[in-house]
Amino acid sequence: MKSGIKKTREDLIFDIISYAVISLLIVACFYPMWYVLCASLSDPEIVAKSRGVLFWPQNINLDAYKRVFADAEIWTGLKNTVLYTVVGTALNVSLTAMLAYALSRKNLMLKKPLTMLISFTMFFNGGMIPTYLVMRDLHLLDHRFAVILPGLVSVFNFVIMRTNFESVPYALEESAKLDGANHWTIFTRIFLPVSATTLAVMTLFYGVSHWNGWMNALLYLPNRRDLLPLALITREIVLSSASAAMSEGAALTQEMADAIKYATIVVSTLPILCLYPFLQRYFTKGVMVGSVKG
């Protein structure tokens, strides 16, 4: 249905400028990813001569992907990353939802002080060295939980989830209590189902964080390469000009080393990108539901 409001010349100029700026931003964000994909599929010699400009795969060459998939550490890192992402995200979402439910109850004792203490950690934390000392004293170094346990609850996500729970009509909770339901039943049977959109967004936030995370592994897994996630192995390959992170140790040209870097980036990024289409429709709605009360 067409609008009856006639646009002025100033409106048309504004629309043209807005679309032009948005188009430039889309190209600026999309082209680097497209270039990496094209470079990973192209002949390394052609990529080296392209001087950073490539619009389409040239003389398709899959040698880089063959070398990447032949590297045992890539598969080990992928397995570890999937494990960290699935287990870590499940724990993150569960604990965040339970904490948000508890602190969204009106009659909770010391609700405001507890919320203030939790929010304080969003702005100030113990720092890298104290956290490392804590992990060492808990004997978690070189252990899988050293990657999963730090940051189990994001305060930002907790605030969104708590506000979402506070927006649930109290009548639902009251009617459940009249039927004899306890807090666990109310939480699992009422609050979680009506907050499915926000939970999907939390899953996306936490999942992407775990998939791309490498700092915890770098700090807390110094002697266990078999536990390293794919992101850290990718980082080693990208930072190594001679592709020293590849297990075969064969001499490579700089062009092939660059092609391996591009292929590794694609392999490590593609799985998480495939998740976005399934959660995209929940993204904006879920954040808004959890950030606007009423």
HELIX and SHEET records of a PDB file:
HELIX    1   1 ARG A    9  LEU A   41  1                                  33    
HELIX    2   2 PRO A   44  SER A   50  1                                   7    
HELIX    3   3 ASP A   63  ALA A   70  1                                   8    
HELIX    4   4 ALA A   72  LEU A  103  1                                  32    
HELIX    5   5 LYS A  111  PHE A  120  1                                  10    
HELIX    6   6 MET A  128  ASP A  137  1                                  10    
HELIX    7   7 PHE A  145  ILE A  148  1                                   4    
HELIX    8   8 VAL A  155  GLU A  166  1                                  12    
HELIX    9   9 TYR A  170  LEU A  178  1                                   9    
HELIX   10  10 HIS A  183  ILE A  186  1                                   4    
HELIX   11  11 PHE A  187  PHE A  191  3                                   5    
HELIX   12  12 LEU A  192  VAL A  194  1                                   3    
HELIX   13  13 ALA A  196  ASN A  212  1                                  17    
HELIX   14  14 MET A  215  TYR A  220  1                                   6    
HELIX   15  15 ARG A  225  LEU A  227  5                                   3    
HELIX   16  16 LEU A  230  LEU A  239  1                                  10    
HELIX   17  17 GLN A  254  LEU A  273  1                                  20    
HELIX   18  18 TYR A  276  SER A  291  1                                  16    
END                                                                             
